[in-house]
C-alpha cells in the first residue's frame, strides 16, 4: 500500500477495534478507488464511497461495542468556517453517508481515540476555546468537556485503563522531564485526577527532549518514543510503569527507510 509523501502521519489513518479507515486523498492506488476500510490482521479491505472533501476535513473511526458496529465520523469545513458532520455505518446492507447535527460549531485537531464506544478528539470553538469532544458512537450525540486548563502543544489522548487520559511532557530543566497525566474520572461532572511523574533516567535525558507519548499498553505502561530522529542515530522506545514508577528503554537497532510510528495500532 502506497501513500502520498509529505503528509502528516498523525492524520493519515484512523483505528478502532481491529479496523483501519484510510481517506482517499492519502492513497496512491487507482483513481477509481474511494476511501478504504481494511483489516490489518487478515489483509482484506473494502472501498467505501467518500463525500466530497474541501481543504479542511477530518475522518474519525469509532466502534460501538454493544451493536458491534464501526462508524466513520466525517467533518467537513464548507463555508464561513462552518463544520458539517456526516456519519457512515459500516456493515449495514447499504452504505450511505447521513448528515447529523451538532449543537456547537468546532474545528477538530490532533489525534482521536475511541474508548468503550465513545470517540474522543480535541477541538477549538469559534472563540478559540479548547475542548475535548465526546462523540457517542451508538447514539451519535456530541458532548463537550472544557480542556483549556491542560492543553499544550504536545498533548496526547490515550486509553488509560479504560478511561480517557490526557498526557503532556513538561521539561523541568536539564535533569528531568515531567510526564503529566490527567484522567477523566467522571464525564458528567467533568472531574479529572492529575498525576505527575519525573523521568530522570539518563537514557531519557540523552534524547535531547526529542520524545513524545505514543500511547498506553494493555498492561498499563505508557509508551514514549523518539520522533524526528535521524536514521543514523539510535532509536529508543520507553515503557513507563506509573504504578511502579519504573521505566524500561528498548533500543531499536534498525530504523526503516521510512520511519513511521503507527499511533493507531494497539500496543
Secondary structure, DSSP 8 states (H G I E B T S, - for coil): --B-TT--GGGTEEEETTEEEE-GGGB-S-TT--EEEE-TTT--EEEE------SSEEEEEEEETTTTEEEEEEEEE-STT-EEEEEEEETSSS--EEEE--SS-EEEEEEEEEETTEEEEEEEETT--EEEEEEETTTTEEEEEE-TTT--TT-EEEEETTEEEEEEEEE-SSS-EEEEEEEEEETTTTEEEEEEEEE--HHHHTTTT-EEEEEE-TTSEEEEEE-S--TTS-EEEEEEETTTTEEEEEEES---SS----TTS--
